Amino acid sequence: MSESLSGQREISVPRHIAIIMDGNGRWAEAQGKPRVVGHRAGVRSVREVVRLCRESGVDALTLFAFSSENWRRPEREVALLMRLFITVLRREVKMLQKNNVRLKVIGDITMFEPKLQQRIQEAEARTADCTGLALNVAANYGGRWDIAQACRQAARKVQRGDCSVAAIDEAMLQGLMSLSELPEVDLLIRTGGEQRISNFLLWQCAYSELFFSDVLWPDFGDDAFAEAIEAFSSRQRRFGQTGAQVSQTG
């Protein structure tokens, strides 16, 4: 779609944006504060980016909150992150409802304590009827896990006799992946200066445009978001075709 973010010219806005929210800990350490302070500050950036996506006409936003590898972090930091997750879910759900934002958490949540699992289920249920922005939070998520769980589902279909091995193709697996009901990711943003995708949405980002920002996540706001959208809008998405082919069909 085309929208005008700056009011000066029409730009192409991604339907689905995914963000690796990196830099919370470094942001706090640079100020001589505990890393959890950075995670709390990062919540403000989440609110801001949700607002920006809503106002820009983005259909879906997927945020990488906690990877399956993050369990390797110091035990105290992980415990504080879990506590923060519970608090944020409780506080933010009313605002999500008010702004017509539907929340979905993807990943293996069975690893979380029962209280957090309950909070997740309650927040999803309370926003289930919202029809605006689809906000997806990846928690205890990994792209390889996602592909593996889709393959397990396909294998069970074969076991039950619902389909043959030959029937397992990309379209079937796509339907078994997390976020299968949404368009594939158009733009993947990573903040904090690192340039890797860290096992995030490997299947869904197969044709995504990548944008790496040096801005630490707690400082990510209007200007950084606009820069990412401008960069996306300036690129020619070919999907295997030549530039000339895309120009002819565009």
Summary of the structure (lengths in Angstrom):
residues: 250
radius of gyration: 18.9
end to end distance: 12.7
largest distance: 59.6
contacts: 766
relative contact order: 0.18
helix: 49%
strand: 15%
